[in-house]
Amino acid sequence: MSDVMEALARKAAISACASFGLMLVDFFWLLRDEITYVWPNVRRRRLYALVYIIERYLGLGGQVFNVYISLRIASLLHTPPTYCRIWFVYQAISIQILLSSMECALIHRIYALFGRNYSILSVLVLFCTLQLLSLGTSAWLAIPNTEHSETCYVLKPNINTIYFGTTTMATHLIMFFMIFWRGFELPWKWSCSAFGRVVLRDSAVSPLIISILTGAMVLCNTGAIQTSLNGNIIYYWLFCTMWISLGRIIVNHSKVDQLEQLKQLVDARRGELTSEIDVGETSSSISESRTSQDPTVDLTSTSQVRIALEVLKARDPSNGALSFAVAKCGEESPSSGSSDGEDVNP
C-alpha cells in the first residue's frame, strides 16, 4: 500500500512542480513590462500597482511553499493531523485571496465596459459575495471531515466542496458571457484596437479557464470523474491560473493605458506644431522660441517624438514610465531637422 501511495503522491508533487514552473515562465515573461509600467506606479502608490506587487511576489513564495509540502507528502513523512488541517485551511485562504483580487479587477473592467451601469455592478457584487460565502461554508464542512493519510495525502475528496466549486464556476461564466456579449455590442473599430483586444482577451479568457477548472473539481468531488489523484492536484493549478490571470490583467491594462496616453500626447504635439506653422512661423523660428522658453527642447536636432518627451518631462517629471515609453519611440524614430518652407511630420 505504501508503494502505491508513494507513486500517487509523487505524481501530485510533479503536478505541483509543473504549475510552479509555468508561474516562473510567466514571471520572467512579464518582468520587463512590470519594471517599465508597474513599478513607476508603485512609487506613486497607485492601488492596482501595489496589489500587483503584493500578489506577484507573495503568490510566488506561496507556490514555493506548496511545492515544499507536496514534496514532503511524496516523501511519506508522517505529519500530525492538526498540521494537515492547517494545510487545508491555508489552501482555502490562499485561493480566496487570489480569487477575490481577480474578481475585483474583472468587476471593475466589466463595470467600465457597460458604461458604469449600477445594475451590472450589483449583479456581479451579489454573485461574488455568494461565492465568498460558499467558500467559507465548504471549508467549514469539508476540512474537519476530509479523509487523508498520515502524510496529508487526500484519500477521498469531500463532496462538500461543491458549494465553492459551483458558485465560482457560475460567477465566472456570468462574467465571461457579459464580456463576450458586450464585445459584440461595442464598435468594431474599438474592439479591434490594441486597447480593445487586450481588454476583451484578458477579461474573457481568465474567467473561462477558472470556470473549466472549478467545473472539473466539481465533477471529481462528486464522483462523476474517478481518478487516483482526486483532491490532490486541482489546488495547485487553480493557484497557478489565478496568479497568472491577475498579473496579466494588471500589466496589460497598465501597458496599453500608457501607450494610449503616449498617442494622445504625440497627437496633441502634432496639432500644436501644425498650428504654429500655419501662422507663418518657420521651423527655425519655432526652435528658437521653444529653446528660449525651455532649454531642454531642441526641435532642430531631435525627432518629434523626442520633443513630446521633453514637453512631458517639463509638465510631469514624475511620469517615469510614460517618459520611458516615449523615449523608446524616439530612439526608434529617425532624427529629422526642418528647413524654411518644409512641412513638419511628427
N, C-alpha and C positions, 0 to 999 in steps of 0.2 A: 504493500500500500504506500509505503514511503517513497518508493521509486516512482510510482505513478504521480503522487503529489509533487514530487520534486520536478518531474517533467512538465507538469501543468504550471507550476509556479515559475519555472524557467521561461516558458512561453509568455506568461504575463509580464515578466521582467523585460523580455525582449521587446514587447509591445510598448512598455513604458520608455525604454531607451530610444525606440524609433520615434515616438512622439516628441521626446526631448531633442533628438537630432533635427527634426523638422522645425522646431522652435529656434534652434541655433541658426539654421539656414535663413529663416525669416529675419532673425535679429541682425545678422550681418548684411542681409539684402537691403534692409531699410536703414542701416546705420548712417549712411551718408545723408539721406534725406532727413533723418532725425536731427543730425547735427546742424544741418542747414536751416530747417524750417521749424523745428520744435524747440530746440534749446534757447534760441533768442527770445521766444515767448515765455520760457521758464523764468528767464531773468526779469521779465516784465510781470511775472506772477499771473499769467493767464490760466484760468481754471482748467481748460482742456489740456494744456501742456503739462500742468502739474499732475493731473490724473494719468496722463500717458506715461510720464516718467515713473510714477509710483507703481502703476500696473506693469510696466515693462520690466523693471528690474526686480521687484518683489515677486512677480509672477515667474520670472526665470529662476530665481532662487527657490521658489516653491516647487517647481518641477524637478529641480535637483534633489530636493528632499523626497519627493515622490519616487524618484528613481532609486534613491538610497533604501527606502522602505521596501520597494519591490525586490531589490537585490537581497535584502535581509530575509524576506519571505522565501525567496528562491533558495537561500542557504539553509532553510529548515531550522532556523534558530528559534528557540522557544520564546514566546512573548506573553506576558501576563494578560489576561482578558481585559483588565482595566485599560491597558495601553492600546489594545485593539479597538476598544470603544472610542478612545480619544482619537485614534487614527481615522475612524469613520466620521466622527464629528468634524474633524479637520477637513475631510473631503467635502462635507456638506457646506461648511462655511466658505471655503475657497471657491467652490463652484458658484455659490450665490453672490459673492463679491464680484467675480468676473462677469457673471450674467447680468447683474444689476447695472454695472458700469456700461456694458454693451447695449443694454436695453435703453438706458438713458440717452446714449448717443444716437440710437436709432429713432427714439421718440422725438428728439429734437429735430432730426432731419426730416422725418415724415410730417411733423407739425409745420415745418417751413415749406415743404413741398405742397401741402394743402392750403397754403396761404394763411397760416396761423388760425386754422379752424379749431375752435374750442371743443366742438363736438368730437372731432377726431382725437384730440388730445385726451378728452375724458374717457373715451373708449380704451385707448392704449394704456392709460394710467390704471384703469379698472382691471384690465387683464394682467398687467404686470403685478398689481397688488395681490390678485388671486394666485398668481404664480409664486410670489414670495410666501404667502400663507401656506400654500400646498407643500413647499419645500420643508417648512417647519413641521407640518403635520407628518410628512413622510419620514423625516428624520426622527421625530418623537416616537413613531410607531415601529420603525424598521430597525434602528440601531440597537435597542436592547434585545431584539428577537432575531438578529441575523446569525445564522449558523456559520461558524468559521472554525478553522483548525487552530491548533496551539501556536501556529506561526502567523495568524491573522488572515490566512487564505480563505476567501469566502467559499463555503461548500455548496450553498444553495441561495440564490438571490431571493430577496424578500419581496413579496408581491405588493407590500405597502408603498413601495417606491413609485408605483404607477401614478399616484396623485401628482407628484412632482413631474413625472415624465409627460403625462397627458396635458397638463396645463401649460408646461413650457412649449411643447410641440404646437398646441393650439395658438398660443400667443405669437409665436414666431411665424406660423403660417399666415395668421392675420396680417402681420407686418409685411410679409412677402407679397401677399395679394394686394395690399394697399399700395405698395411701391410699384408693383407691376401694372396695376390699373392706372395709377397716376402717370406712369411713364408714357402711356398711350395718349393720355389727355393733354399733356404738355406739348408746346410747339415742337415740331420735329427738328427745327434748327437748334433749339436749346438742348434737346435730348442727344443730338449728335455732336454737340460741342464737347471740348475736353472736360469742362466742369460737369456737364450733364452726364457724360459717360461714367465718370468716377462716382458721382453721387448715386446713380441708379445701380451701377455694378456692385459697389460695396454694400449698399443698403439692401439689395435683393439677395446676393449670394450668401451673406452671413446668416440671416435667419433661415434660409433654405437648408444650409448644412446643419445648423443646430436642430432643426426640425427632423432631419433624417436621423441624426444620432440619437435624439431622445425617442424617436419612434422605434428605433432598433432596441433601445433599452427597455421600452415598454413590452415589446414582443418577447425579449429574452426573459424578463422578470415574470411574465405571465405564463411562460412555458410554451408559447407558440413557436419559439425557436430554441432548440436544445443544443447547446454547445458545452464543452467541458470548461470553457473559460467564462461562463456566465457570471456576471457580477465582479469581474476582476480586471477588465480592460477598458470598459466604456469610460470610466472616470478619467483615465489618462488622456484619451482622445477628446473628450469634452473640454477638459482643461486646456489642451493644446489649441483646439479650434477657437475657443472664446478668446484666448490670449492673442492669437494671430489676427482674428477679426477686429478686435478693438484697436489694436495697434495700427492696422491698415486703414481703418475708418478715420482715425485722427490724423495720421501722417498724410494720407492722400488729400483729405479735406484742407489741411494747412497748406500743402503744396499748391494745389490748384487755386485756392483763395489768394495766395500771394502772387501767383502768376497773373491772375486776373487784375490785381492791383497794379502790377507792372505794366500790363497792357493799357489800363486806363491812364497811367502816368505818362507813358510814351505818346498816347493819342492826344492827351492834353498839351504836351510839349509841342507836338506837331502843329496843333492848332495855334499856339502862341507864335511859333516861328512863321507860319503862313501869314498870320495877321500882320506881323512886323514887316515882312517882305512886301505885302500888298500895299502898304502905305509908303513905299518908296525907299525903305532902308536897304542898303546893300549888306552882304554878308560880313564884310569887314567892319562896317559901322556897328552892326549888331554885336560883333565880337568885342569891339572897343567899349561899347556901352555896358555890356554884361560884365566884362572884366573889371571895369571901374567900380561896379556895384559889388561884385563878388569875385575876388581874385582866384577862387578855385575853379571857375568856369573858363574854358578856352575853346570856343567853337571852331577855331581855325585848325586845331590840331587833333581833335578827337571826333568820334562818331556821334551821331545824335543820341544814341542810347547812353553813351558816356555822359553827355550833357544832362540827361534825365537823372543819372546817378548823382551828379553834383548838386542838382536842384533838390533832390530828395534829401541828401545829407544836410543841406542848409535848412530844410524845413523840419526834418525829424532825424537828428543824429543817432537816436536810439534804435532806429529801424534797421538793425544789422542784417537780418535775414533777407529782407527785400533788397537792401543795398547790394548784398552778395549776388542775388539773382540778376539785378540789373548790370552789375559789373561783369558777370559772366557773359551776359548777352553782348555787352560792349566789347569784350575781348574777341568774341566771335565775329563781330561786325567790322568790316574794313574801315580804316580811318579815311575820312574824306573832307577836304577843305573846299570852300566855296569862293568863287571869284565874283566880280561885279557882273550882274545880269544873269547868273546861273540860278537854277531852281535848287532849293534845298530839299532833299528826300530823306527824312529821318527814318 
